[in-house]
């Protein structure tokens, strides 16, 4: 956990001054969002918490459709 926090802080120290100095607001927003998502994912992984997996969502949506089409083509 400490390594994750230290890594996030180092990334912030290296990247934030450049983005703020050059007034790159959109890039700063995207950078912040991706960093937060990555940090949350890292915390979930460290504590072995279950989270919603995008692959499982996609699979649950398209599996019935695939089974129907597969049944029609047999």
Secondary structure by P-SEA (a helix, b strand, c coil): caaaaaaaaaaaaacaaaaaaacaaaaaaaaaaaaaaaaaaaaaaaaccccccaaaaaaaacaaaaaaaaaaac
